Amino acid sequence: MALLMQRALFGEVSPALRAAGFSLNDDQITLVFYYDGKISERDEESASCVETEVIAALPSEMQVASKVIRLDAPAKLPSPVRWVYSRRE
């Protein structure tokens, strides 16, 4: 799952993206994207593109959801979901 999400992130990482990861519970995957500053329409679209690529690669019985969260630096990121991307801060 981690490699799948990393591949889906290619071309979708903006300077505002602080971290991206996922949590997995039974047949539910939640993708989480943390952005610094106001979340732009383009950032929302990028998160949606990542979600779409993940959905396309998984069996149909898996449920995928995503959360796009504003968390301005230097606020600490929450305890790891399962991080697949984190910018250097």
C-alpha angles and dihedrals in degrees: 000000000000093000091046091055093044090054091048089053093061106119093004101085113106126187088256094060107102099176143344130198146136144235124214125208117171103296096348124093120187118195114205127199122187117199132190113227130352111351108238127215088248091055090051089050092050092052089049091051091052090049091050093051091049092049091050092054098048132075113270093247091066114095116215126194132167137209123203109198133183111222112162121213133279088037109109118252113242122259107294121282092188106301119216096167133024127165121227110260 
